[in-house]
């Protein structure tokens, strides 16, 4: 299986934010608000984020970024599972939004460009990973010490 990974090209500007947000609770709220959109596409969202995960960013900013990434995943596919999970790698929290549905790679990349600047201003970045016949994973990375 081929694995493709790409960062979305835009100019980076990092700024520090001093808030902390419980990611599990935020994803839970987003699940509820996106339920009508997901069910209309015969899809569902799974919250695999541990309750103990807190991110060094302001809740409204995270809600904007993650909510739009989830909404984008719902919009671009149907009849699929969209899974939100986290992983700490090196000095970064990675929020992974895995979409099991079919997609068009180039249109997915272009649809994310609008959120990259906001992510980078929050001290993070957005990338895209694909694996043949396995859907797409959008990765929002945020430095552990961004706060």
Backbone as numpy.savetxt, mean C-alpha at the origin, in Angstrom:
# Nx Ny Nz CAx CAy CAz Cx Cy Cz
9.37 -18.68 -12.30 8.54 -17.49 -12.30 9.41 -16.25 -12.30
9.07 -15.30 -13.13 9.81 -14.05 -13.16 9.28 -13.13 -12.08
10.19 -12.41 -11.46 9.82 -11.43 -10.46 10.30 -10.07 -10.94
9.38 -9.12 -11.08 9.73 -7.78 -11.52 9.50 -6.83 -10.35
10.43 -5.94 -10.13 10.28 -4.96 -9.08 10.71 -3.61 -9.63
9.94 -2.58 -9.36 10.24 -1.28 -9.92 9.81 -0.19 -8.95
10.65 0.81 -8.76 10.30 2.00 -8.02 9.65 2.98 -8.98
8.67 3.69 -8.51 7.99 4.68 -9.34 8.89 5.92 -9.43
9.24 6.39 -10.66 10.17 7.51 -10.78 9.52 8.87 -10.51
9.98 9.53 -9.49 9.66 10.94 -9.22 10.76 11.46 -8.32
10.78 12.74 -8.10 11.82 13.34 -7.27 11.49 13.13 -5.79
12.45 12.70 -5.01 12.22 12.43 -3.59 12.43 13.67 -2.75
11.52 13.87 -1.80 11.68 14.90 -0.79 11.20 14.30 0.52
12.10 14.08 1.45 11.74 13.48 2.72 11.57 14.54 3.79
10.53 14.40 4.60 10.37 15.25 5.75 10.01 14.37 6.93
10.27 14.83 8.11 10.05 14.03 9.31 8.70 14.38 9.91
7.99 13.36 10.39 6.70 13.54 11.04 6.79 12.89 12.41
6.21 13.49 13.44 6.38 13.01 14.81 5.16 12.29 15.36
4.26 11.80 14.54 3.09 11.07 15.00 3.33 9.57 14.87
2.47 8.79 15.51 2.53 7.34 15.40 1.11 6.82 15.23
0.93 5.83 14.35 -0.39 5.32 14.02 -0.42 3.80 14.12
-1.47 3.27 14.76 -1.68 1.82 14.82 -2.20 1.38 13.44
-1.38 0.64 12.73 -1.71 0.28 11.36 -2.88 -0.70 11.27
-2.96 -1.66 12.17 -4.05 -2.63 12.12 -5.41 -1.94 12.20
-5.54 -1.01 13.13 -6.81 -0.28 13.29 -7.11 0.58 12.08
-6.09 1.19 11.52 -6.29 2.02 10.32 -6.79 1.17 9.16
-6.15 0.01 8.93 -6.57 -0.87 7.83 -7.99 -1.37 8.08
-8.33 -1.64 9.33 -9.69 -2.07 9.68 -10.71 -1.00 9.27
-10.42 0.26 9.58 -11.31 1.37 9.19 -11.42 1.47 7.67
-10.30 1.32 6.99 -10.30 1.39 5.52 -11.09 0.22 4.92
-10.97 -0.97 5.51 -11.74 -2.12 5.05 -13.23 -1.82 5.08
-13.68 -1.25 6.18 -15.10 -0.94 6.34 -15.54 0.10 5.32
-14.75 1.15 5.15 -15.14 2.21 4.22 -15.08 1.78 2.76
-14.22 0.81 2.44 -14.08 0.33 1.05 -14.91 -0.91 0.76
-15.64 -1.41 1.75 -16.44 -2.62 1.57 -17.43 -2.53 0.40
-18.20 -1.44 0.25 -19.12 -1.37 -0.89 -18.40 -1.44 -2.25
-17.28 -0.74 -2.34 -16.49 -0.75 -3.58 -15.95 -2.15 -3.87
-15.44 -2.83 -2.85 -14.88 -4.17 -3.02 -15.97 -5.18 -3.39
-17.10 -5.15 -2.69 -18.16 -6.12 -2.98 -18.77 -5.89 -4.36
-18.80 -4.66 -4.82 -19.32 -4.40 -6.17 -18.41 -5.01 -7.24
-17.15 -5.22 -6.91 -16.19 -5.86 -7.83 -15.97 -7.33 -7.48
-16.80 -7.85 -6.55 -16.71 -9.24 -6.10 -15.32 -9.57 -5.55
-14.75 -8.62 -4.84 -13.43 -8.77 -4.23 -13.55 -8.61 -2.72
-12.48 -8.91 -2.00 -12.47 -8.72 -0.55 -11.08 -8.33 -0.10
-11.02 -7.67 1.06 -9.76 -7.19 1.63 -9.49 -7.97 2.91
-8.27 -8.48 3.05 -7.84 -9.21 4.24 -6.82 -8.35 4.98
-7.05 -8.14 6.28 -6.15 -7.36 7.12 -5.22 -8.33 7.86
-4.01 -8.50 7.34 -3.01 -9.37 7.96 -1.97 -8.58 8.75
-2.32 -7.38 9.16 -1.40 -6.54 9.92 -1.55 -6.87 11.40
-0.43 -7.13 12.06 -0.45 -7.43 13.49 -0.94 -6.20 14.27
-1.70 -6.45 15.34 -2.26 -5.36 16.14 -1.19 -4.51 16.80
0.00 -5.03 16.94 1.08 -4.30 17.63 1.85 -3.35 16.72
1.59 -3.35 15.42 2.36 -2.53 14.49 1.92 -1.07 14.54
2.84 -0.20 14.92 2.61 1.24 14.92 3.62 1.88 13.98
3.15 2.77 13.13 4.04 3.40 12.16 4.31 4.85 12.53
5.52 5.32 12.24 5.92 6.69 12.58 5.40 7.71 11.56
4.08 7.82 11.47 3.48 8.77 10.53 2.11 9.16 11.04
1.63 10.28 10.58 0.33 10.81 10.97 -0.79 9.99 10.32
-1.84 9.69 11.07 -2.91 8.80 10.61 -3.58 9.27 9.33
-3.89 10.54 9.19 -4.57 11.02 7.98 -3.71 10.84 6.74
-2.41 11.04 6.87 -1.50 10.84 5.74 -1.45 9.37 5.35
-1.31 8.48 6.35 -1.31 7.05 6.07 -2.64 6.60 5.47
-3.74 7.12 5.99 -5.06 6.76 5.48 -5.20 7.18 4.02
-4.69 8.35 3.70 -4.74 8.83 2.31 -3.95 7.90 1.39
-2.73 7.59 1.79 -1.86 6.76 0.94 -2.39 5.33 0.84
-2.59 4.68 1.97 -3.00 3.28 1.97 -4.42 3.13 1.42
-5.30 4.05 1.78 -6.68 4.00 1.26 -6.72 4.12 -0.25
-5.93 5.00 -0.80 -5.89 5.14 -2.26 -5.23 3.95 -2.94
-4.23 3.37 -2.30 -3.61 2.17 -2.87 -4.59 1.00 -2.86
-5.36 0.87 -1.78 -6.40 -0.17 -1.73 -7.50 0.08 -2.75
-7.95 1.31 -2.82 -9.00 1.66 -3.78 -8.54 1.40 -5.21
-7.30 1.72 -5.49 -6.72 1.48 -6.80 -6.68 -0.02 -7.12
-6.31 -0.82 -6.12 -6.28 -2.28 -6.31 -7.68 -2.82 -6.59
-8.67 -2.31 -5.89 -10.05 -2.74 -6.12 -10.50 -2.34 -7.52
-10.24 -1.11 -7.89 -10.68 -0.57 -9.17 -10.07 -1.31 -10.36
-8.82 -1.71 -10.26 -8.09 -2.29 -11.38 -8.36 -3.77 -11.62
-9.03 -4.45 -10.68 -9.30 -5.88 -10.84 -10.70 -6.21 -10.34
-11.10 -7.44 -10.51 -12.36 -7.92 -9.92 -12.19 -9.38 -9.53
-13.07 -9.82 -8.64 -13.07 -11.19 -8.16 -11.69 -11.62 -7.64
-11.16 -10.83 -6.72 -9.83 -11.15 -6.20 -9.74 -10.88 -4.70
-8.65 -11.36 -4.14 -8.31 -11.13 -2.75 -7.24 -10.05 -2.70
-7.49 -9.03 -1.90 -6.51 -7.96 -1.70 -6.07 -8.08 -0.24
-4.81 -8.37 -0.05 -4.27 -8.66 1.28 -3.32 -7.55 1.71
-3.53 -7.01 2.92 -2.65 -5.99 3.48 -1.81 -6.65 4.57
-0.50 -6.53 4.45 0.41 -7.13 5.43 1.61 -6.21 5.63
2.33 -6.43 6.71 3.52 -5.61 6.99 4.71 -6.52 7.24
5.86 -5.90 7.05 7.11 -6.60 7.28 8.15 -5.54 7.62
9.01 -5.85 8.57 10.13 -4.96 8.88 11.37 -5.53 8.22
11.98 -4.74 7.35 13.18 -5.17 6.65 14.22 -4.08 6.83
15.33 -4.44 7.45 16.37 -3.44 7.70 15.81 -2.32 8.55
15.94 -1.12 8.09 15.45 0.04 8.81 14.11 0.52 8.31
13.31 -0.36 7.69 12.04 0.08 7.10 10.87 -0.82 7.47
9.71 -0.17 7.63 8.44 -0.88 7.67 7.98 -0.98 6.22
7.54 -2.14 5.80 6.97 -2.28 4.47 5.52 -2.68 4.61
4.64 -1.88 4.05 3.22 -2.20 3.99 2.99 -2.76 2.60
2.58 -4.01 2.54 2.39 -4.70 1.25 0.91 -4.87 0.98
0.49 -4.43 -0.18 -0.88 -4.62 -0.63 -0.82 -5.58 -1.80
-1.14 -6.85 -1.51 -1.07 -7.91 -2.52 -2.44 -8.06 -3.18
-2.41 -8.07 -4.49 -3.63 -8.18 -5.27 -3.52 -9.44 -6.13
-4.40 -10.40 -5.93 -4.32 -11.67 -6.65 -4.90 -11.60 -8.06
-5.50 -10.48 -8.43 -6.17 -10.39 -9.73 -5.25 -10.06 -10.88
-5.82 -10.13 -12.08 -5.08 -9.77 -13.30 -5.01 -8.25 -13.40
-4.00 -7.74 -14.08 -3.80 -6.30 -14.18 -2.96 -5.97 -15.40
-2.92 -4.70 -15.73 -2.03 -4.21 -16.77 -0.91 -3.46 -16.08
0.32 -3.97 -16.19 1.47 -3.45 -15.46 1.68 -1.95 -15.66
1.70 -1.50 -16.92 2.01 -0.09 -17.17 0.93 0.84 -16.63
-0.34 0.46 -16.74 -1.39 1.33 -16.21 -1.35 1.36 -14.69
-0.93 0.25 -14.06 -0.82 0.21 -12.60 0.25 1.18 -12.14
1.39 1.19 -12.82 2.48 2.11 -12.46 2.02 3.56 -12.57
1.39 3.90 -13.68 0.95 5.28 -13.89 -0.10 5.70 -12.87
-0.92 4.77 -12.42 -1.96 5.12 -11.45 -1.37 5.40 -10.06
-0.15 4.96 -9.80 0.46 5.15 -8.49 1.24 6.45 -8.36
1.61 7.04 -9.47 2.47 8.23 -9.46 1.88 9.34 -8.59
0.56 9.46 -8.56 -0.09 10.52 -7.78 0.16 10.40 -6.28
0.43 9.19 -5.80 0.60 8.97 -4.37 2.05 8.94 -3.93
2.97 8.85 -4.89 4.39 8.73 -4.57 4.90 9.99 -3.87
4.54 11.16 -4.35 5.02 12.40 -3.73 4.57 12.51 -2.28
3.33 12.15 -2.00 2.83 12.20 -0.63 3.59 11.20 0.23
3.82 10.00 -0.31 4.57 8.99 0.44 5.98 9.48 0.74
6.63 10.08 -0.23 8.01 10.55 -0.03 8.08 11.72 0.93
7.10 12.58 0.92 7.07 13.69 1.87 6.88 13.20 3.30
6.35 11.99 3.43 6.16 11.37 4.75 7.35 10.52 5.15
8.41 10.55 4.35 9.60 9.77 4.63 9.54 8.36 4.09
8.63 8.10 3.15 8.46 6.76 2.60 8.67 6.72 1.10
8.29 5.60 0.51 8.38 5.41 -0.94 7.39 4.34 -1.34
7.05 4.29 -2.61 6.12 3.29 -3.13 6.79 2.57 -4.29
6.70 1.25 -4.27 7.24 0.43 -5.34 6.21 -0.60 -5.77
6.51 -1.30 -6.84 5.59 -2.28 -7.40 6.36 -3.56 -7.67
5.81 -4.69 -7.23 6.41 -5.99 -7.48 5.40 -6.87 -8.21
5.88 -7.59 -9.19 5.00 -8.52 -9.89 5.67 -9.87 -9.99
4.85 -10.88 -10.01 5.34 -12.22 -10.23 4.39 -12.87 -11.22
4.95 -13.50 -12.23 4.16 -14.09 -13.29 3.04 -14.97 -12.73
1.82 -14.72 -13.20 0.62 -15.47 -12.79 0.27 -15.35 -11.31
0.77 -14.31 -10.64 0.50 -14.18 -9.21 -0.03 -12.81 -8.82
-0.41 -11.99 -9.76 -0.93 -10.68 -9.41 0.17 -9.66 -9.19
-0.14 -8.67 -8.38 0.78 -7.56 -8.16 0.81 -7.21 -6.67
1.95 -6.73 -6.22 2.09 -6.25 -4.85 2.60 -4.82 -4.90
1.84 -3.92 -4.28 2.29 -2.54 -4.13 2.94 -2.46 -2.76
4.15 -1.93 -2.70 4.90 -1.86 -1.45 5.10 -0.40 -1.06
4.55 -0.03 0.09 4.76 1.29 0.66 5.76 1.12 1.78
6.97 1.67 1.61 8.04 1.55 2.59 8.14 2.84 3.39
8.35 2.71 4.70 8.47 3.85 5.58 9.59 3.57 6.57
10.55 4.48 6.68 11.68 4.30 7.59 11.18 4.18 9.03
11.75 3.24 9.77 11.37 3.04 11.19 11.61 4.29 12.02
12.66 5.01 11.68 13.02 6.19 12.46 12.54 7.48 11.83
11.46 7.41 11.05 10.93 8.62 10.40 10.34 9.59 11.42
9.99 9.08 12.58 9.38 9.94 13.60 10.39 10.76 14.35
